[in-house]
Amino acid sequence: MIQSLTALLLALLVNGLSANLAAVEIVAHRGASHDAPENTLASINLAWRQNAGAVELDVMLSSDGRIVVIHDKDLKRLAGVDGKVVEKSFDELRQLDVGEWKGARWKGEQMPTLGEVLATIPEGRRMFVELKTGPEIVPALQRAIKASGKRAKQIVIISFSLAACAASKKALPEHEVALISGFKTRDGKSSPTIATLIRNAKKAGLDGLDLDARGPLTDDAAKRIRKAGLKFYVWTVDDPKRAKELQRIGVDGITTNRPGWMREQLGVVKDGR
């Protein structure tokens, strides 16, 4: 009788741990960017079909104040032309092909607007909008989000810029806002420290941290972030071994270029989460 009860309790514990592990949110980095051209509607829609829990994308302003979805400030890599995004009008940017660099099948892909990509979010899924500018983008961001009709919990705002994060949280207090950070290592020490990142996020009234998966992300770091009441996301992970380590310490979300494949590797089977 005691042995049977012990076995039952052990099974319940294992199943509970497995359920917690599988709850990690899979965030598609610039859409399903391993398979389709990054930050395009093709990549974003493919990520939804691969059942990603969320899609991460990058935004900045055109010269006439429109929010466009693109990562690089320079147009050379993705569009094959000289010039910077901020120097071009929306109409000029719209004429560029940002898909052919990935392969002939993607020829003709245009640079989408924030409004167009927000419209793709399915019920129960989310979008992480990374601001590649300073606070100057926030008024246009606020207008685009309001026009989308999406619920606040479906749109997360992230940025490397603490000022942009703080301005976003002030303008859109009902939205989750997270500070992105990488790490530099010198003499065996990483900078910034987890303590500094927590302090900065809390001081600005933010909701989470989105950290480079190559950084010092340990059990202790995860516990400190959770204790501070912050969400804990990581970027960008295509190695299943590292993803499982991060899943084990309890990160809330893992950003990856291969959302469908990573879901399978981690055993995330329900609604991309």
C-alpha positions as CSV (number, residue, x, y, z in Angstrom):
1,M,0.0,0.0,0.0
2,I,2.8,2.4,1.0
3,Q,4.8,1.5,-2.2
4,S,1.7,2.2,-4.4
5,L,1.1,5.5,-2.7
6,T,4.7,6.5,-3.1
7,A,4.6,5.5,-6.8
8,L,1.5,7.6,-7.3
9,L,2.9,10.7,-5.7
10,L,6.1,10.3,-7.7
11,A,4.1,10.1,-10.9
12,L,2.1,13.1,-10.0
13,L,5.3,15.1,-9.3
14,V,6.9,14.1,-12.6
15,N,3.8,14.9,-14.5
16,G,3.5,18.3,-12.8
17,L,7.1,19.1,-13.6
18,S,6.7,18.1,-17.2
19,A,3.6,20.3,-17.5
20,N,5.5,23.2,-16.1
21,L,8.4,22.7,-18.5
22,A,6.1,22.4,-21.5
23,A,4.4,25.8,-20.5
24,V,7.3,27.8,-21.9
25,E,6.2,30.3,-24.7
26,I,7.8,29.7,-28.1
27,V,8.5,33.1,-29.7
28,A,9.2,33.1,-33.4
29,H,12.2,35.4,-34.0
30,R,11.2,37.8,-36.9
31,G,8.7,35.2,-37.7
32,A,9.7,31.7,-38.9
33,S,12.9,33.3,-40.2
34,H,14.8,30.1,-40.6
35,D,12.3,29.1,-43.4
36,A,11.1,32.5,-44.8
37,P,12.5,36.0,-45.2
38,E,12.6,37.7,-41.8
39,N,10.0,40.3,-40.7
40,T,7.8,39.8,-43.7
41,L,4.1,38.7,-43.7
42,A,5.3,35.4,-45.3
43,S,7.5,34.7,-42.3
44,I,5.0,35.9,-39.7
45,N,2.1,33.9,-41.1
46,L,4.3,30.8,-41.4
47,A,5.2,31.1,-37.7
48,W,1.5,31.1,-36.9
49,R,1.0,28.0,-39.0
50,Q,3.9,26.4,-37.1
51,N,1.9,27.1,-34.0
52,A,4.3,29.6,-32.4
53,G,2.9,31.0,-29.2
54,A,4.1,34.5,-30.2
55,V,6.0,36.3,-33.0
56,E,8.8,38.8,-32.4
57,L,9.4,41.5,-34.9
58,D,11.3,44.8,-35.3
59,V,10.0,48.2,-36.1
60,M,11.2,51.7,-36.9
61,L,10.0,54.9,-38.5
62,S,10.1,55.9,-42.2
63,S,11.0,59.5,-43.0
64,D,7.3,60.4,-43.1
65,G,6.6,58.9,-39.7
66,R,5.1,55.5,-40.7
67,I,6.0,52.4,-38.6
68,V,7.6,49.7,-40.8
69,V,8.7,46.3,-39.9
70,I,12.4,45.7,-40.5
71,H,15.5,45.0,-38.4
72,D,18.4,46.7,-40.1
73,K,18.6,50.5,-40.2
74,D,20.5,50.1,-43.5
75,L,18.7,48.7,-46.5
76,K,21.6,46.9,-48.2
77,R,21.3,43.4,-46.7
78,L,17.6,42.9,-47.1
79,A,16.7,45.1,-50.1
80,G,20.0,45.3,-51.9
81,V,20.0,49.1,-52.1
82,D,21.9,51.9,-50.5
83,G,20.4,54.1,-47.9
84,K,18.8,54.0,-44.5
85,V,15.2,53.3,-43.5
86,V,14.8,56.7,-41.8
87,E,15.8,58.5,-45.0
88,K,13.1,56.9,-47.1
89,S,9.4,57.6,-47.3
90,F,6.9,54.9,-46.7
91,D,6.1,54.8,-50.4
92,E,9.7,54.4,-51.3
93,L,10.2,51.6,-48.8
94,R,7.1,49.8,-50.0
95,Q,8.6,49.5,-53.5
96,L,11.6,47.5,-52.3
97,D,11.8,43.8,-52.5
98,V,12.8,42.4,-49.1
99,G,12.2,38.7,-49.9
100,E,14.3,37.7,-52.8
101,W,17.5,37.7,-50.8
102,K,16.2,34.6,-49.1
103,G,15.4,32.8,-52.4
104,A,13.6,33.3,-55.7
105,R,10.3,31.9,-54.3
106,W,10.1,34.9,-51.9
107,K,10.6,37.5,-54.7
108,G,8.1,40.4,-54.3
109,E,7.8,40.3,-50.5
110,Q,7.2,43.9,-49.3
111,M,8.1,45.6,-46.1
112,P,4.9,45.4,-44.0
113,T,3.5,48.1,-41.7
114,L,3.0,47.5,-38.0
115,G,-0.8,47.6,-38.6
116,E,-0.6,44.8,-41.2
117,V,1.3,42.5,-38.9
118,L,-0.8,43.2,-35.8
119,A,-3.8,42.2,-37.9
120,T,-2.4,38.7,-38.3
121,I,-2.3,37.8,-34.5
122,P,-4.7,34.8,-33.9
123,E,-6.8,34.7,-30.8
124,G,-4.8,33.4,-27.9
125,R,-1.4,34.3,-29.4
126,R,0.9,37.3,-28.9
127,M,3.2,39.6,-30.7
128,F,6.5,41.0,-29.3
129,V,7.1,44.4,-30.9
130,E,10.8,45.4,-30.7
131,L,11.4,49.1,-31.0
132,K,14.6,49.8,-32.9
133,T,14.4,53.5,-32.2
134,G,14.2,55.8,-29.1
135,P,11.0,57.1,-27.5
136,E,10.1,59.1,-30.7
137,I,8.3,56.1,-32.1
138,V,5.9,55.8,-29.2
139,P,3.1,58.2,-30.4
140,A,2.9,56.3,-33.7
141,L,3.1,53.0,-31.8
142,Q,0.2,54.1,-29.6
143,R,-2.0,54.9,-32.7
144,A,-1.2,51.7,-34.5
145,I,-2.0,49.5,-31.5
146,K,-5.3,51.4,-30.8
147,A,-6.2,51.0,-34.5
148,S,-5.5,47.3,-34.5
149,G,-8.3,46.5,-32.1
150,K,-6.2,43.8,-30.4
151,R,-6.3,43.3,-26.7
152,A,-3.5,44.7,-24.6
153,K,-2.4,41.2,-23.5
154,Q,-1.7,40.2,-27.1
155,I,0.9,42.9,-27.7
156,V,4.2,43.0,-25.7
157,I,6.6,45.9,-26.3
158,I,10.4,45.3,-26.0
159,S,13.5,47.4,-26.6
160,F,17.2,47.7,-25.8
161,S,16.4,51.3,-25.1
162,L,15.4,51.9,-21.4
163,A,14.1,55.3,-22.4
164,A,11.9,53.8,-25.1
165,C,10.6,51.1,-22.7
166,A,9.8,53.7,-20.1
167,A,8.0,55.9,-22.6
168,S,6.0,52.9,-23.9
169,K,4.9,51.9,-20.4
170,K,3.8,55.4,-19.6
171,A,1.8,55.7,-22.9
172,L,0.5,52.2,-22.9
173,P,0.3,51.2,-19.2
174,E,-1.9,48.2,-19.8
175,H,0.7,46.5,-22.1
176,E,3.5,44.3,-21.0
177,V,6.9,46.0,-21.6
178,A,10.2,44.3,-21.3
179,L,13.8,45.5,-21.4
180,I,16.1,43.7,-23.8
181,S,19.8,43.2,-22.9
182,G,22.9,41.4,-24.1
183,F,26.0,40.9,-22.0
184,K,29.7,41.7,-22.3
185,T,32.3,39.6,-20.5
186,R,35.6,41.0,-19.2
187,D,37.9,39.3,-16.8
188,G,35.4,36.6,-16.3
189,K,32.7,39.0,-15.2
190,S,29.5,39.8,-17.2
191,S,28.1,43.2,-17.6
192,P,25.4,44.4,-17.0
193,T,24.7,42.3,-13.9
194,I,21.3,40.6,-13.4
195,A,20.9,42.9,-10.3
196,T,21.4,46.0,-12.4
197,L,18.9,44.9,-15.1
198,I,16.3,44.1,-12.4
199,R,16.9,47.5,-10.8
200,N,16.6,49.4,-14.1
201,A,13.4,47.5,-15.1
202,K,11.7,48.0,-11.7
203,K,12.7,51.7,-11.6
204,A,11.1,52.3,-15.0
205,G,8.0,50.3,-14.0
206,L,8.5,47.6,-16.6
207,D,7.1,44.1,-16.6
208,G,10.0,41.9,-17.7
209,L,13.5,41.3,-19.0
210,D,14.4,39.7,-22.4
211,L,18.0,38.5,-22.2
212,D,20.6,37.1,-24.5
213,A,20.6,33.3,-24.0
214,R,24.4,33.3,-24.1
215,G,24.6,35.3,-20.9
216,P,24.9,34.3,-17.3
217,L,21.4,32.8,-17.0
218,T,21.5,30.5,-14.1
219,D,18.9,29.0,-11.7
220,D,19.9,31.9,-9.3
221,A,19.4,34.5,-12.0
222,A,15.9,33.1,-12.8
223,K,15.0,33.0,-9.1
224,R,16.0,36.7,-8.6
225,I,14.1,37.8,-11.7
226,R,11.0,36.0,-10.6
227,K,11.3,37.3,-7.0
228,A,11.4,40.8,-8.4
229,G,8.0,40.1,-10.1
230,L,9.4,40.3,-13.6
231,K,8.8,38.1,-16.6
232,F,11.8,36.3,-18.0
233,Y,12.3,35.9,-21.7
234,V,15.5,34.8,-23.7
235,W,16.8,35.3,-27.2
236,T,17.7,33.7,-29.7
237,V,18.0,30.0,-29.2
238,D,18.2,27.4,-32.0
239,D,20.1,24.8,-30.0
240,P,17.8,22.3,-28.3
241,K,20.3,21.5,-25.5
242,R,20.5,25.2,-24.5
243,A,16.7,25.6,-24.9
244,K,16.1,22.7,-22.5
245,E,18.5,24.2,-20.0
246,L,16.6,27.4,-20.1
247,Q,13.3,25.6,-20.0
248,R,14.4,23.8,-16.9
249,I,15.3,27.0,-15.0
250,G,11.8,28.3,-15.7
251,V,12.1,31.0,-18.4
252,D,8.7,32.3,-19.5
253,G,9.6,32.4,-23.2
254,I,12.2,31.3,-25.7
255,T,12.8,33.2,-28.9
256,T,13.9,31.0,-31.8
257,N,14.3,31.2,-35.6
258,R,12.7,27.7,-35.8
259,P,9.4,27.8,-33.8
260,G,7.8,24.7,-35.2
261,W,10.9,22.5,-34.8
262,M,11.7,23.9,-31.4
263,R,8.2,23.2,-30.1
264,E,8.8,19.6,-31.0
265,Q,12.2,19.5,-29.4
266,L,10.9,20.8,-26.1
267,G,7.6,18.9,-26.1
268,V,5.5,22.1,-26.3
269,V,2.3,20.7,-27.9
270,K,-0.6,23.0,-26.9
271,D,-1.3,26.3,-28.7
272,G,2.4,26.9,-29.2
273,R,2.9,27.2,-25.4
